[in-house]
Amino acid sequence: MKKDISWDKIKSETKSIWAGETDPLPYNTTQPSTVNSVAFSYNNIEEWMAVAKGDKKGHIYGRNTNPTVEILEKKVAILEGADTATAFSSGMAAISNTLFANLKPGDRVIVGKDSYGGTSKIFMEFLPNFNIEVVFCDTTDTELFKKEIKKKCSLLYLETPTNPTLKIQDIQTLSNYAKASNALVVVDNTLSTPINQNPLRLGADVVLHSATKFLCGHSDAIGGIACGNNKIIDRIFHFREINGACLDPSPAYMILRGMKTLALRMKKHNENALELSHWLLGHKNVEKVFYPGISSHDGYNIAKNQMKGYGGVLSFSIKDQSAISNFISNLQFAHAAAHLGSLDTIVGPPKTTSHVENTPKERKKLGIPENLIRCSVGIEHINDIKNDFDQALNKL
Ligand SMILES: Cc1ncc(COP(=O)(O)O)c(C=O)c1O
């Protein structure tokens, strides 16, 4: 296999399959294996030491590195256009490790009001304990971000589109403001995936993923990943190897396997979610549809600029809040579950999904309506999805 590949010239469909997998594999396998060994042994101490010091390629101990995990890291890094990546036991581990590896007492973090519920918990509950100030801005108020960044900003945290209200933040403009203040720009790219959006190309320093979602795509493994340049990722990796939030080789393999169809799946997710959101707009029982691919969406123009597709997640509010439970029970081809990014359609209200960790008061403060239903649109045939939603809505 040829090793010196100029990945910039290669399309996402090909990268999803080949990136990270062009070095010869042990036993001449054509597919990566799950390397379950916790430790790696050497014939002599000198060789062991050379590997430990990084002078020779190899692995020492599974909490630090693992061959299967390393292939996954390379694949995601190449897809994101990053130098390198480091994988975690979950998306939340990727987020918290990135924050704690880069922040110190006295720092000031600027963040949008409605990032994913677990993330907002770190900002609300944990960072303030370490004397780190967290400023929540209205998620789409670019001028307010600019003002707060100018005052003082150590780290700018973006999530776009947001979960569950699908708000759009202008990564390039906000990154430019942050750069002027020497702030680190971190973007959660979970909902977009590297197929639809590459934040590093728009000025971000670190891109985070809950690999549990679209990267894996099959709802059978939990993982997370952080991508960026060598210096930043080395710092995050070092924090991760010490605190131990490593990804096991088995879920790494499952995510790798899922990622082979990432480009193909995202194309279908994008198409289905766009069509379903337009269809929902015309339904009598639907109050409002939140999807960045519809031209009436507040962030449509920014999304059009920075995204190649609008993703597989949409939300919509129904007119009668008390009918949410019935609607969900009426659906035949959708799981009611606290998850997104899978082959199969998944629905749930934010109060039991993305923002289950928050109190009703906190959800109100975060601008999340109680009559909202988040829908991760699967890759089933769109006519079956629409027919299913139609019968479920019409029974209300
Ligand atoms: C946007 C986003 N980021 C991060 C996470 C956390 O990921 P995980 O569940 O893998 O810890 C989630 C989970 O739903 C999410 O939606």
The ligand as a MOL file (V3000), in Angstrom:
LIG
                    3D

  0  0  0     0  0            999 V3000
M  V30 BEGIN CTAB
M  V30 COUNTS 16 16 0 0 0
M  V30 BEGIN ATOM
M  V30 1 C -23.5830 17.6330 20.7080 0
M  V30 2 C -23.1700 16.5930 21.7170 0
M  V30 3 N -21.9400 16.6540 22.2560 0
M  V30 4 C -21.5300 15.7500 23.1650 0
M  V30 5 C -22.3610 14.7430 23.5980 0
M  V30 6 C -21.8800 13.7730 24.6450 0
M  V30 7 O -21.5170 12.5760 24.0370 0
M  V30 8 P -21.4550 11.1570 24.8060 0
M  V30 9 O -22.8420 10.7460 25.0800 0
M  V30 10 O -20.7300 10.2880 23.8370 0
M  V30 11 O -20.6720 11.3810 26.0620 0
M  V30 12 C -23.6450 14.6450 23.0700 0
M  V30 13 C -24.5510 13.5820 23.5310 0
M  V30 14 O -25.6990 13.5210 23.1710 0
M  V30 15 C -24.0580 15.5830 22.0970 0
M  V30 16 O -25.2860 15.5480 21.5520 0
M  V30 END ATOM
M  V30 BEGIN BOND
M  V30 1 1 1 2
M  V30 2 1 2 3
M  V30 3 2 2 15
M  V30 4 2 3 4
M  V30 5 1 4 5
M  V30 6 1 5 6
M  V30 7 2 5 12
M  V30 8 1 6 7
M  V30 9 1 7 8
M  V30 10 2 8 9
M  V30 11 1 8 10
M  V30 12 1 8 11
M  V30 13 1 12 13
M  V30 14 1 12 15
M  V30 15 2 13 14
M  V30 16 1 15 16
M  V30 END BOND
M  V30 END CTAB
M  END
